[in-house]
Amino acid sequence: MTHVPLQKPKQYEQTDTDVLIEQPARVILFNDEIHSFDEVLGQILKATGCDTSKAETLTWEVHTSGKAMVFEGQMDNCLTVSHILEEIALNTQIEV
């Protein structure tokens, strides 16, 4: 009878890519001279689902600062929000 030594199961090292996927992303909205305050306000409401008060605050920040972070969350949600904002040709950027 032959004795076969038991092998230890392979251990896998966790990579940083798992961490990158889970990090929240942010949608940045930039001011322009084309859209009215009400157009931007309405699109922020539509894209983010936030309440009117929050949308007004974000719209004022975009208007006065030139840009604002209007949404933070998972990348797929950020892509959706950005797409909705861009429906009326607003300028956005997603940051990770």
N, C-alpha and C positions, 0 to 999 in steps of 0.2 A: 504494500500500500504506500502510495506516494503522498507526502505531506506538501500541501500547497499553502503558502503563507497568505494571510488575508491582507488585502490592500486597503489603505485608507481611502475614503471617498475624496474626490477632488474638491478643493475649496476654491471658490471664485472670488476674486477681489471686486468690490463694488467700485464702479467708475463714477467720475464726476458728471457724466451725461445724465444720470438719473436725477441729480440735483438740479441741473440746468432746466430740465423739463418742468420741474415743480416750482421753480421760482416765478413769482408773479411778474407779469408784464404790465406796461402802462401805455395808455393811449394819450398822446399829446395832440392838442388841437391848436392850430395857429390862426392868428388874426389875419384878416384880409380887408381890403377896401371895397369888396364886391357885395358881400352879404349884409343884410340888415341885422340889427340886434335880434329882432323877432324871429328871423329865419334861423339864426344860429341857436337861439333858445329852443325853438321847436324841434330842431334836429337833435340837440342834446337830449331833450326829453324822450324823443323817439328811440335814440340809440342806446341810452343808458337805463331808461326806466326810472330815473331818479325823480324826486318830487320837484315841483315848480320852484320852490325856494332855493334848492340846491342848484338847479339848472340856471337860475338867474345869477347866483353867486359865481358859477363857473363861467357864464357868458361875460360877466363884468371883468373877471380875471383875464380872460382871453383878450377882451377889448383894451384893458388898461396895461397889461403886462406884455401883450404880444403873443402869449401862449399860455396854456394851462393843461395840467393833467386832468382829464375828464373821466378817466376810468382806469381801474387797476384790477387785474384778475388773471385767470389762466389765458394762455396765448390764444386758444380757439375763441374765447369770448372777446378778447381784444380785437381779433381779426373781424369778428362780426360787428362790433361797435364801430371800428374804423370804417368798415364798408358802408354802414348806414350813414355815418357822417359824410362820407365822400359821395353819397347819392346826389347831393346838391353841389358838388365840387368844392367842399371844404377841404382844407389841407391838414392832413394828419401824419403822425409818425408813431410807430410802436417802438418802445424802448424795453430792453430786458435788463 
